[in-house]
Amino acid sequence: MSMVDLIMPKLGESIMEATILKWHKKPGDKVEMDETVLDIATDKVDSEVPSTAEGTIAEILYNENDVVPIGKVIARITTDGNASENNFSQQSSAQQQHEEAEIMEEVPYQPEEKKSINNSGSAIRFYSPLVLNIAASEGISMSELENIEGTGQDGRVSKKDIMSYLEKRKNAPQQKSQQTQQPTRVHEVPAALQRQEYTPAVYTGNVEIIEMDRMRKMIAKHMIDSQNTSAHVTSFTECDVTNLVLWREKIKKDFEKREGEKITFTPLFVEAVVKCIKKYPLINSSVEAERIVIKKDINIGMATAMPSGNLIVPVIKNADQLNLTGLTKQVNGLANAARNNKLKPDDTAGGTFTLTNVGTFGSLMGTPIINQPQVAILAVGAIKKRPVVIETEQGDSIAIRHMMYLSLSYDHRIIDGALGSTFLNAVAKELENFDAKRGF
């Protein structure tokens, strides 16, 4: 008999760890090759981890709700055959994944310093959502939490550490009193962590209280982190998309008949954005400390609504290499996968610029928040018919046109108003000058 290690898999760029949601198997259970063993979650997407061997679950090394770094052994499987070679290959792969994780992204998104194991001074410590939830439910203040010695990766406080601390605190009530009376210097506690410590409000009248689900908590954290990282500025413009609207209306039935796909406005917007990024490549970049990293690949993220009401951003990889038919198939495939909770971790990784269609929900315009570590995000509003002044050589006239507002939020640290407005107006002109006679 041989033993095979089940490894926490690589889950995309910038993702260094995952939370175990549910184990489908327990020690002693039989498992087939590629059979789902457990469900995991990252801050971007949920995923299933299949078995890499046929055999019996011998040992499970982590519990549900534990946060596990990629490349770590999470379970062991006994097999009847000679799996030593396979096991060695998996271990090498895990080691390679771990090494890749350290260098795989040019600009890792780190709004908070996570590598300090020093519990004193002004260093910022990272706490997982699970640890923060336990601290909040047990009444552990931030000053107490900062004094708990962490045994996890980079000195992090793990579930085991905080549970051990709680056990000791129960046996030493005087020590708890002394710790909670220690003055806390507010500037030493990150603002994001201060928000975890609050006094529940007392509500009157008829109210309903709903706990945030895991993804909503992650979205909330990313939005705050983005605001704290980038200097947000939003510019607006409007464009006449009459030619584009009439062209789509004319060809959509034939397009669906020929390609087997419905053509929406999204691939047309993506096509215009890609053309303008090629003209202004600084829009397709990120910031690393005091360096600007311009991305040569153009990977367009598109904000998509999920059945839960949350938003997720699947990514169209190498969008500049796809024609309109290819873009349409990518857009529809990713949107359907998002709505059916079938997105893979890699589907949400590697974005360099994001497009969000707030017009889908009836909004005329929006002020989107940058999807880190990108430096810009474009929002397109609802298309509405409005009377517009048309300037011609024969004079001005008023006509009914299909109009749409565009808004671009960009990182003012590197994107000045001139470039931001120029790019935004370039996209508007690209849409306005859409060739109504083109084929598909």
C-alpha positions in Angstrom: 0.0 0.0 0.0 1.1 3.5 -0.7 0.2 6.9 0.6 -0.7 9.9 -1.6 -0.8 13.5 -0.4 -3.8 15.6 -1.4 -2.5 19.2 -1.9 -4.3 22.5 -1.6 -4.3 23.4 -5.3 -3.2 26.5 -7.0 -6.2 28.8 -7.4 -5.1 31.6 -9.7 -2.9 34.6 -9.6 -2.5 36.5 -6.3 -4.4 33.8 -4.3 -2.2 32.5 -1.6 -4.7 30.6 0.6 -8.2 29.1 0.7 -10.8 28.4 3.3 -12.1 24.9 3.7 -15.9 25.0 3.5 -17.0 21.4 3.7 -15.4 17.9 3.7 -17.4 15.4 1.6 -15.2 12.6 2.9 -14.0 11.5 6.3 -11.2 9.1 7.3 -12.0 5.6 6.3 -14.2 6.6 3.3 -13.4 5.2 -0.2 -12.7 7.7 -2.9 -12.5 7.4 -6.6 -10.0 9.3 -8.9 -11.4 12.8 -9.6 -14.2 12.4 -7.1 -14.9 15.6 -5.0 -13.3 15.4 -1.6 -14.0 18.9 -0.3 -15.3 22.3 -1.1 -13.0 25.4 -0.7 -13.5 29.1 -1.1 -11.2 32.1 -1.9 -12.1 35.7 -1.9 -13.1 35.4 -5.5 -14.8 32.0 -6.1 -15.8 28.7 -4.5 -14.4 25.5 -5.9 -14.3 21.7 -5.5 -11.1 19.8 -4.9 -11.1 16.4 -6.5 -9.2 13.3 -5.4 -5.8 12.8 -7.2 -5.9 9.0 -6.5 -8.2 6.1 -6.0 -8.1 4.6 -2.5 -9.2 5.3 1.1 -9.0 8.6 3.0 -6.4 7.9 5.7 -6.1 11.3 7.4 -7.6 14.8 7.2 -5.2 17.4 8.3 -7.4 20.5 8.5 -10.9 21.2 9.7 -13.8 23.0 8.1 -13.4 26.9 8.2 -9.6 26.5 8.5 -7.6 28.9 6.2 -4.9 26.8 4.4 -2.0 28.1 2.2 -1.8 26.7 -1.3 0.7 23.9 -1.7 0.0 22.5 1.8 -1.0 18.9 2.3 -4.7 18.8 3.4 -5.3 15.1 3.4 -3.7 11.7 2.8 -5.0 8.8 0.7 -3.9 5.2 0.9 -3.8 3.3 -2.4 -3.4 -0.3 -3.3 -1.0 0.3 -6.2 2.5 1.7 -6.3 1.8 5.4 -6.0 5.2 6.5 -4.9 6.1 8.0 -8.2 2.7 9.7 -8.4 3.1 11.0 -4.9 6.6 12.3 -5.7 5.2 14.1 -8.8 2.5 15.7 -6.7 4.9 16.8 -4.1 7.1 18.4 -6.8 4.1 20.0 -8.3 3.0 21.4 -4.9 6.5 22.7 -4.3 6.5 24.3 -7.8 3.1 25.8 -7.1 4.3 27.3 -3.8 7.4 28.8 -5.5 5.2 30.1 -8.3 2.9 31.7 -5.8 5.7 33.8 -4.5 6.6 35.3 -7.9 3.6 34.6 -10.2 2.1 38.0 -10.1 4.0 41.1 -11.1 2.1 43.3 -8.7 0.7 41.4 -5.7 -2.2 43.3 -4.2 -1.3 44.0 -0.5 -3.3 46.8 1.0 -2.2 45.7 4.5 1.2 44.5 5.7 0.8 40.9 6.5 4.3 39.7 7.1 5.0 41.1 10.5 5.2 38.7 13.5 6.0 41.5 15.9 3.1 42.1 18.2 4.4 45.4 19.5 5.0 48.8 17.9 3.0 50.0 14.9 3.2 46.8 12.8 -0.1 45.7 11.2 -1.1 42.0 11.7 -3.4 40.1 9.4 -6.3 38.2 10.9 -8.5 35.8 9.0 -12.3 36.3 8.9 -12.7 33.2 11.1 -10.4 34.6 13.8 -12.1 38.0 13.7 -15.5 36.4 14.0 -14.5 34.3 17.0 -12.9 37.4 18.6 -16.1 39.4 18.1 -18.4 36.6 19.4 -16.2 36.1 22.5 -15.7 39.8 23.3 -12.0 39.8 22.6 -10.8 43.4 22.1 -8.3 44.3 19.4 -5.7 45.1 22.1 -6.1 41.5 23.4 -6.0 40.0 19.9 -2.7 41.8 19.2 -1.2 40.2 22.3 -2.0 36.7 21.3 1.0 34.8 20.0 0.4 33.4 16.5 1.7 30.0 15.4 0.3 30.2 11.8 2.1 31.3 8.6 4.0 34.6 9.0 3.0 34.6 12.7 -0.7 34.8 12.1 -3.2 33.9 14.8 -4.9 30.7 13.9 -8.2 29.2 15.1 -6.1 27.0 17.4 -4.3 29.9 18.9 -7.4 31.9 19.7 -9.2 28.9 21.1 -6.2 28.2 23.3 -6.2 31.8 24.5 -9.9 31.6 25.3 -9.3 28.5 27.4 -6.5 30.2 29.3 -8.6 33.3 29.8 -11.4 31.3 31.4 -9.0 29.9 33.9 -7.4 33.3 34.6 -10.2 36.0 34.9 -7.8 38.4 36.6 -5.4 38.3 33.6 -8.3 39.1 31.3 -9.2 42.1 33.4 -5.7 43.4 33.3 -5.4 43.0 29.5 -8.7 44.7 28.7 -7.7 47.7 30.9 -4.5 48.3 28.9 -4.7 51.6 27.0 -4.8 51.1 23.2 -3.2 53.7 21.0 -5.7 54.1 18.1 -3.0 54.8 15.5 -1.5 51.4 16.1 -4.7 49.6 15.1 -5.6 49.5 11.4 -8.9 51.1 10.6 -10.1 47.9 8.8 -9.6 46.0 12.1 -11.1 48.7 14.3 -14.4 48.1 12.5 -14.5 44.6 13.7 -15.0 45.8 17.3 -18.5 47.2 17.8 -21.4 47.3 20.2 -24.5 45.7 18.7 -27.2 48.3 18.2 -30.6 48.0 19.8 -33.4 48.3 17.2 -37.0 49.4 17.7 -39.9 48.7 15.4 -40.3 46.0 12.8 -36.8 45.1 11.5 -35.1 42.1 9.9 -31.5 41.4 10.5 -29.6 39.4 7.9 -26.0 38.1 8.4 -23.7 38.9 5.5 -22.7 35.7 3.6 -19.0 35.0 3.1 -18.8 36.5 -0.4 -20.5 39.7 0.7 -18.0 40.1 3.5 -15.2 39.6 1.0 -16.7 42.1 -1.4 -17.1 44.6 1.4 -13.4 44.2 2.4 -12.1 44.5 -1.1 -14.1 47.7 -1.7 -12.7 49.3 1.5 -9.2 48.1 0.6 -9.5 49.6 -2.9 -10.6 53.0 -1.5 -7.7 52.9 0.9 -5.2 52.0 -1.7 -6.0 54.1 -4.8 -6.8 57.8 -5.2 -10.1 57.4 -6.9 -11.3 60.0 -9.5 -14.3 59.5 -11.8 -14.8 61.2 -15.1 -18.0 61.2 -17.2 -19.0 61.6 -20.8 -21.9 60.6 -23.0 -22.0 59.1 -26.4 -24.5 58.5 -29.3 -24.7 54.8 -29.8 -27.5 54.9 -32.4 -25.5 53.2 -35.1 -24.4 50.4 -32.7 -28.0 49.8 -31.5 -29.5 49.7 -35.0 -26.7 47.4 -36.2 -27.2 44.9 -33.4 -31.0 45.0 -33.9 -30.5 44.2 -37.6 -28.1 41.3 -37.3 -28.9 39.7 -33.9 -31.2 37.0 -35.4 -28.8 36.0 -38.2 -25.9 36.1 -35.7 -27.7 33.7 -33.3 -28.7 31.4 -36.2 -25.1 31.2 -37.5 -23.1 31.2 -34.3 -25.6 29.7 -31.9 -25.0 32.6 -29.5 -27.0 35.7 -28.6 -25.1 38.9 -29.2 -25.4 41.4 -26.4 -24.0 44.9 -26.1 -21.2 43.7 -23.8 -18.8 42.2 -26.5 -19.3 45.4 -28.5 -18.3 47.5 -25.5 -15.3 45.2 -24.8 -14.2 45.5 -28.5 -14.2 49.3 -28.2 -12.3 49.3 -24.9 -9.6 47.0 -26.3 -9.0 49.2 -29.2 -8.6 52.3 -26.9 -6.3 50.4 -24.5 -3.9 49.8 -27.4 -3.8 53.5 -28.0 -3.3 54.4 -24.3 -1.5 51.4 -22.7 -1.0 53.1 -19.3 -4.6 52.4 -18.6 -3.8 48.7 -18.6 -1.3 48.8 -15.8 -0.9 48.5 -12.0 1.2 50.1 -9.3 3.9 48.4 -7.2 5.3 50.7 -4.6 6.8 53.5 -6.6 6.9 51.5 -9.9 4.3 51.4 -12.7 3.9 47.9 -14.3 2.3 48.1 -17.8 0.6 44.9 -18.7 1.1 43.7 -22.3 -1.7 41.2 -22.1 -5.2 42.8 -22.3 -7.5 40.8 -20.0 -10.9 42.4 -19.6 -12.9 41.7 -16.4 -16.7 42.0 -16.7 -18.7 42.5 -13.6 -21.5 39.8 -13.5 -24.4 39.3 -11.1 -24.7 36.0 -9.4 -28.0 34.3 -8.2 -27.2 35.4 -4.6 -27.2 39.1 -5.8 -23.5 39.4 -5.3 -21.2 40.5 -8.1 -18.2 38.6 -9.4 -15.7 39.6 -12.1 -14.8 36.8 -14.6 -12.0 37.7 -17.0 -11.8 37.5 -20.8 -8.2 36.5 -21.3 -6.3 38.1 -24.3 -9.4 39.9 -25.4 -7.3 41.8 -28.1 -6.8 38.5 -29.9 -10.5 37.7 -30.3 -12.9 38.8 -33.0 -16.4 39.8 -32.2 -17.7 36.2 -32.4 -15.0 35.1 -30.1 -15.7 37.9 -27.6 -19.4 37.0 -27.7 -18.8 33.4 -26.9 -16.4 34.3 -24.1 -18.9 36.8 -22.6 -21.8 34.4 -22.7 -19.8 31.4 -21.5 -18.4 33.3 -18.5 -21.7 35.0 -17.7 -23.6 31.6 -17.7 -20.9 30.0 -15.6 -21.2 32.8 -13.0 -25.0 32.6 -12.8 -24.8 28.8 -12.3 -21.9 29.0 -9.8 -19.7 27.1 -12.2 -16.8 29.5 -12.5 -13.3 28.1 -11.9 -10.7 30.0 -9.9 -8.7 30.8 -13.0 -11.8 32.4 -14.6 -11.5 35.3 -12.2 -7.7 35.7 -12.2 -5.4 37.9 -14.2 -7.7 40.9 -15.1 -6.0 44.0 -16.2 -9.0 46.3 -16.8 -12.7 46.0 -15.8 -15.9 46.8 -17.5 -19.2 47.0 -15.5 -22.6 47.5 -17.1 -24.7 49.4 -14.6 -27.2 50.0 -17.3 -28.3 46.4 -17.0 -30.0 47.4 -13.8 -31.5 50.6 -15.2 -28.9 53.0 -13.9 -27.9 56.0 -16.1 -24.4 56.1 -14.7 -22.3 55.1 -11.8 -19.0 55.7 -10.0 -17.4 52.3 -9.9 -14.7 51.3 -7.5 -11.4 50.1 -9.0 -10.8 46.4 -9.0 -7.3 46.1 -7.4 -4.6 45.9 -8.5 -5.9 47.5 -11.7 -5.8 51.2 -12.1 -9.1 51.9 -14.0 -12.7 50.6 -14.4 -15.3 51.7 -16.9 -19.0 51.8 -16.2 -21.6 51.9 -19.0 -25.1 53.2 -18.3 -28.5 52.4 -19.7 -29.1 53.3 -23.3 -32.0 55.8 -23.6 -33.6 57.6 -26.4 -33.3 61.4 -26.1 -33.7 64.5 -28.2 -30.2 65.6 -29.3 -28.8 68.5 -31.2 -27.2 67.2 -34.4 -24.6 69.5 -36.0 -24.2 69.3 -39.8 -22.8 71.5 -42.6 -26.4 72.5 -43.4 -27.0 73.6 -39.9 -28.2 72.3 -36.5 -31.2 70.0 -36.1 -32.8 68.0 -33.3 -33.2 64.3 -33.6 -34.1 61.3 -31.4 -30.9 59.4 -30.7 -29.9 56.4 -28.6 -27.7 58.0 -25.9 -25.5 56.4 -23.2 -23.4 57.8 -20.3 -19.9 56.4 -19.7 -18.0 56.8 -16.4 -14.3 56.0 -15.8 -12.9 55.6 -12.3 -9.1 55.7 -12.3 -6.2 55.7 -9.9 -5.1 59.4 -9.8 -1.6 58.3 -8.5 -0.6 57.5 -12.0 -3.6 58.3 -14.3 -4.0 62.1 -14.5 -7.2 63.8 -15.5 -5.9 64.4 -19.0 -5.2 60.8 -19.7 -8.3 59.5 -17.9 -10.6 61.9 -19.8 -8.8 61.3 -23.1 -9.2 57.5 -22.8 -12.8 57.9 -21.8 -13.7 60.1 -24.8 -11.7 57.8 -27.1 -14.0 54.9 -26.0 -17.1 57.2 -26.6 -15.9 58.1 -30.1 -15.2 54.5 -30.9 -18.8 53.6 -30.1 -20.2 56.7 -31.8 -18.2 55.9 -35.0 -19.4 52.3 -35.1 -19.7 51.1 -38.7 -23.3 50.2 -39.2 -22.5 48.5 -42.5 -20.0 46.1 -41.0 -20.5 42.4 -41.1 -20.1 39.9 -38.2 
